């Protein structure tokens, strides 16, 4: 059964879910890096966390932009 709503609403909701998932995936990776759940020869910890934080910020920015221009929620 298809999700109810217009195609616009469905696309909007799908993108919001994608951006939330992208941000959550990066947070999980950061948590694993901070706890030490990584390969022992991992030397660029701060660089990798910086890149992951950029992914989170980009996902949040895209979500805000989508809501600002096309959303009602």
C-alpha positions as CSV (number, residue, x, y, z in Angstrom):
1,X,0.0,0.0,0.0
2,X,1.3,3.4,-0.9
3,X,1.9,6.2,1.6
4,X,-1.0,8.7,1.5
5,X,-0.4,12.3,0.4
6,X,0.5,14.2,-2.7
7,X,3.7,13.4,-4.5
8,X,5.1,16.7,-3.2
9,X,4.4,15.6,0.4
10,X,5.9,12.2,-0.2
11,X,9.0,13.6,-1.8
12,X,9.4,16.1,1.1
13,X,9.0,13.4,3.7
14,X,11.4,11.1,1.9
15,X,14.1,13.8,1.8
16,X,13.6,14.7,5.5
17,X,13.9,11.0,6.4
18,X,17.1,10.7,4.3
19,X,18.7,13.8,5.9
20,X,17.8,12.6,9.4
21,X,19.3,9.1,8.6
22,X,22.5,10.7,7.1
23,X,23.0,12.7,10.3
24,X,22.3,9.8,12.6
25,X,24.7,7.6,10.7
26,X,27.5,10.2,11.1
27,X,26.7,10.5,14.8
28,X,27.0,6.7,15.3
29,X,30.4,6.8,13.5
30,X,31.6,9.6,15.7
31,X,30.5,7.8,18.8
32,X,32.4,4.7,17.7
33,X,35.5,6.7,17.0
34,X,35.4,8.5,20.4
35,X,34.8,5.2,22.3
36,X,37.7,3.6,20.5
37,X,35.6,1.1,18.5
38,X,37.9,1.5,15.5
39,X,40.9,-0.1,13.9
40,X,44.0,0.3,16.2
41,X,46.1,2.0,13.5
42,X,43.5,4.8,13.1
43,X,45.7,8.0,13.1
44,X,43.4,10.7,11.8
45,X,40.7,10.6,14.5
46,X,40.1,14.4,14.6
47,X,40.1,14.7,10.8
48,X,37.6,11.9,10.5
49,X,35.4,13.4,13.2
50,X,35.6,16.8,11.5
51,X,34.4,15.2,8.2
52,X,31.6,13.5,9.9
53,X,30.5,16.7,11.6
54,X,30.5,18.3,8.2
55,X,28.1,15.6,7.0
56,X,25.8,16.3,9.9
57,X,25.9,20.0,9.3
58,X,25.2,19.6,5.6
59,X,22.3,17.2,6.2
60,X,20.8,19.7,8.8
61,X,21.3,22.6,6.4
62,X,19.6,20.7,3.5
63,X,16.7,19.8,5.8
64,X,16.3,23.5,6.9
65,X,16.5,24.7,3.3
66,X,13.9,22.1,2.2
67,X,11.6,23.2,5.0
68,X,12.1,26.9,4.4
69,X,11.3,26.7,0.7
70,X,8.9,23.8,0.4
71,X,7.7,22.6,3.7
72,X,4.9,23.3,6.0
73,X,6.3,21.3,9.0
